[in-house]
Amino acid sequence: MYKLFFHLVFKRMDPEQAHHLAFRWIRLAARVPVLRTFVAAALAPRYEELRTEALGLRMHGPFGLAAGFDKNAVAIDGMAMLGFDHVEIGTVTGEAQPGNPRKRLFRLVPDRALINRMGFNNEGSAAVAERLATRTPVFRTVVGVNIGKTKVVPEAEAAADYVKSTERLAAHADYLVVNVSSPNTPGLRNLQATESLRPLLTAVREAADRTVTDRRVPLLVKIAPDLADEDVDAVADLALELGLDGIIATNTTIAREGLGLKSAPELIGETGGLSGRPVKQRSLEVLRRLHARVSDRLVLVGVGGVENAEDAWRRILAGATLVQGYSAFIYEGPFYARAIHRGLAARLAASPYATLAEAVGADNRKAAQ
């Protein structure tokens, strides 16, 4: 039914307008007590065998919503209602910003992909912090907060900008993510170089610790699939050195060649980050490389081209404790998370592993034997 609706309605709409329309429907449903209970019962069934502990947090399962969908923390309950086990909001910047000029979001339907050059459009860390502080949760879910650099802030002052957001948001975050991998903020990806990343992550860690004194706020970094293998290794080593809690692999790609894209050339040629099916293989490769480097010393989060339960299962076997989706949600619709949970439960039952945790990184362990 949703796929028919997508082709008849959403496909004919501007992608950003369609996003806002769907977003309003989700938020509205989550505000109506009887309706949200019915929707959650249908779309968010719980599987005891999928219960997950990661980052010192307990979750209903391993599958969450990646950053980018709910930039301003306005639909957390709505996304939990649809079955996401954790919701990562953002990217949030130190100051409010409108993002890049429209048109800035493009669907590559034959490739099951998106290109976006949104540019971290959001209301800013002060407004988002206030919203989180006054929020009364309807559904229990883990909330991650993804922070990035304000566009007008020079690279040399990036750490201070991230610290500002950390000081405002850390108290309201179950975990924090430093995003240095979006291609849509000039100079941002330069911060992935370890000589820049080390002082940045150190400053954010210190800010989180002095802001929140009654618990440790887990800190992760999100990296691009375009990093060379040796740079992936360098980030992994740095994360271990600094005592980070995890790495998210991966963000969108600026690559177009060698991905077998089928969409019209004028769409493929749009600038911005490409997400969805075309990044699946490289994201999986980066995840495997990270796990080979860090084993179980860090929590790895697999994201990028996760379309179905098989994709999610492969990420877990490759070393991901948590898995996230976003682009496929646009194409699959409201039954996306339910299908992944059901498929994961079936794959776990058919596997030789007693628990989901036992399956994490199993492929890498076999390869090492």
N, C-alpha and C positions, 0 to 999 in steps of 0.2 A: 504493500500500500504506500509506504513512504517513498519508495523508488519511483512509483508512478507520479506521486505528488511532486517529487523533486523535478522530474522531467517536464511536468506540465506547468509548474508554478515557479519554483526556486530557480531552475535553469534559465528561465526567461527574465529573471530579475537581476539587477546589479548585485554582485556578490555581497557587497557591504550592506546594502539595503536588506537583502535576504537574511543576512546574519542578524541584523538588528530586529527584524520581524520575528525570527525564531527565538531570539533572546527574550523579547517581550512576552511571548507565549509561555516560555519556560518559567519566567519570573512570576507571571500571573498565576499559573497552575500551582506554584509553590506557596502562594499566599492563601489559597482556598483549602481549609483544613480537610474536608471530606475528599476533595479531588486529589490533593497531594498524597493522601494516604492510599487511595486507590491506585494512583500512578506508581507510587513506590512499591506497592505490593506486586504490581505487574512487571515493572522494569528493574527492580532492585532486589530480587530474591537473594537471600544469603546462603552461602555454602560454608558450612563449618570447616571443611577441609581446606578452604582457601584463606582462612584467617592468617594474617601476616603481621609479624613484628619486625619493624625496621626503624632505624633512627631513634630507638627508644620509645617508639609509638606503636600502638595496637591499631590495626586496620581490619575492616571486614574482608578485604582481599587485596591483591597486589596491583589492581588496575585503577589508574587515576587519569584525571584530565590535565593535559599539559598547559603550560602558561600560554596566554595569547587569546584565549576565548573570553575569559572574564577578567578584563584588565583592571576593573575598578572595584572588585569584590561586591558586586551587586546581585549575584546569582548563585552563591555557594550552595544554599539549600536546594535550589532548583537542579543543580548538577548532581548533588547527592541523591536527590529524588530519582534521577535518571540512572542511578546505579554506580556512579564513580566513587571509588573507595577513598580517594583523596582528591582534593581540588587545589591546583596551583594557580593562584591569581597573579595578575601582572602581565607584562612587565610594568612595574611602578618606578617612576623616576623621582628625583629629589623635588623637582618643580613640575607643575602641570604643563602639558604641552599638547598642541593639537595634532601632532604627527605630520606626516608628509601630505602634500596636496593630493586630492582625489583626481583620477581613479588610481587606486593603490592596492586593490585586491583582485586577483584574477583566478578563475577556475580553468584548469586543464582537464576537462572531463574525460577524454579518452585515456589520459594518463593517471586518472584518479589522484590528481595533485592540485596544489594551490601555489600561486606565486603571490607573495605579499611584500609590500614596501611601506607598511603602516607607519613605521618610525616611532614606536613607543608612544602612541597617542593614549594619554591617560590623565586623570584628574590630579595627579601628584601625590606624594607620600603623606602629606598632612591630611588631605581629604580622605584618602583611603584608610589611614590609621584611625581617624575619627569614626568612619563607618564600621570598621572592625571592632572598635572599642564599644560601640553601642549596639552591636549585633546580638540578637537573641536566637541562638541556633534552634532550628526545628528538627533537623536530622544530625546525628552524630557523624562527623566526618573530619578527617585531618585536613588542615588548611596550610598549604605552603605559600610563601610570599617570595616572588621573583622580582629582584631589583636590578635596575640598569642605570646607565648614565644619561643625565639630561643633555639634550643635543647641544645646547649653547655653551655647556661647560667644557673648557679645554681639556685635552688629555692630561695635562700636568696637574689639573685640579680634580681629576676623576675620583680619587680616593676620598676626598672630602665630601663629594656629592653622594657617593655610596654610603659613607658614614652617616650623613644626614638622614637618608632613608632608613638606615639600620636603626638609628636612635628612635625614630618615630614608629617603626613597624615591628621591631623584634619582639616586643612584649605581646603582640597579637598573632605571632606566627608559630605554628607547630614546627616549621623548619624554614630556613632562609636559603635562597638561591641567588648567587651572584651571576648575572648574565653578562658575559663578555663576548658573546658569539653571534649576536644578531648582525646581519650585513647592512641593516638599514639606518644605523647611526654612524656617521662618518668617524673613522678612527677607532670605533669600539673594539673591533677584532684585534687591533694592535695590542690591546690589554691582555690577550691570551699568551703573549710572550712571557716567559717565566720571570724575566727581570722586571717587568711591569706588574705581573700578576702577584708576585710574592708580597710586595708592600701593600697592594690593594686588599688581598685576602687577609693579611695580618691586621690591617686597620679595621676591617669589617668584623673580624673575630673579636678584637679588643672592644669595639663599640657594642657588640651584642652582649659581651660578658659584663660590661659595666652598666649597661642599661637594664638587663634582666639578671637579677642576682639570686633568684630562688630556684632556678633551673638552668640547664645548659640548652641553648637554642641550637639545634643541629644546623650546620652550614655546609652547603654544597656549591659546586661551580658547574655551570653548563657550558659545554664546549661545542665547537662546530665540527661537522663531518669533513670539512675541507682541510683540517690540520694534517700535515705530513705525519707519518707513523712515528718518527722520532720526536715530534712535538707532542703527540699523544702521550708517549712515554714520559716526556719531561713534565707534563701537567700531572700525570699520575704520581710521579715521584715527589713533585712539589706538594700535592695534596696529602701524601703520607707524611712528608716532612713537617708540614704546618698543623697536622692533626685535624684536617678537615673530616667531615663525616661521610661525604659521598661526592659522586660525579654524575651528572646527567649527560647522557650520550644518545642523541645529539640534537643540535639546533637545525635550522634550515641550511641549504647549500646554495652557493652562488654558481655552481657548476651547471652546465647544460650538455656538454659533449659527453658521448659515451653512455648516456642514460636511456637510449632507445625511445626518446620522446616522440609521441604520435600526434600531438596537437598542432594546430596551425602555427606556422613560423612566426607570425606576428605576436602570438601569445608567448611562445617559447622565448622570444627576444625581449620580453618585458624584464626590466631590472627588478631585483628584489630577491628574497629568499624563497627557494623552491622546497616544498614539503610534500609529504604523501608518498605514494608507492615508489617514485623514482629514487628516493633516498634510502629505501629499505636496506639494500645490500651494504652500502657503505656504513650506515649506522650500526648494522649488526657487526661488521668488521671492527669498527672502533670499539664497540662493547666487548667483543672477544679479546681484543688486544689489551684493553684496560683490565679485564679480569685476570688475564695471564700475568699482568704486572702487579696487581694489588691483591688478588685472591679475595679472601673474605675480610680483609682489613678495612675496606670501605664499602658503603652501600652504593651499588650501581643502579642507575635508573635508565631503562631502555626506552627510547622514544624515536620515532621517525619511520613512517611507513607501516605502522601497526594497524593492519586492516581487519584482522580476524583472530580467532583463538589460536590458530596455528602460529601466526606471527608472534603473539604474546608468549606462547609456550617456547618457541625458539629463543626468544630473548632471555627467558628464565634459564633455559639450559646453557645459554652462552654467558650467564653470570649476573643477570639482572634480578635483584630482589624485588624491585618495583618496575612497573611498566606503565607508560603513558600513551595516550592517543589524543589527536585533535583533528587533523585533516580528514581522516576516514569517518569521523563523526558527521561531517558535513554530507558525506555521500551515503552513509549507512542509516543515519537518523536515530530516533530515540531508542531503538532496540539494540544499538551498538554495544553498550556495556553488558547488557543481559546476555547477548550471544557470546561474548568473550568469557564471561564468568562460567556459563554453562559448558562451553567448549574446554576451558581450562580444567574444570572439575572432571570432565570425561577423560581428558588426557592424563591427568594425575592418576585416576583410578586404573587406567590401562597401563601405567608405567611401572617400573620396578621400584619407585620411590615411595616411601611411606608418608612423607610430608612434602609440602611445596618447598620448604626450606632445604630439604635434602636434594631437590632437583636443581637448585640454583648452582650454575657453573658445572653441571654434570658433564656436559660435552667437553669442556676444557680439561676436566680431570681425566676423562677417557683418553683424550689426545695425548696427555702427558705420560700415560702409562706405557 
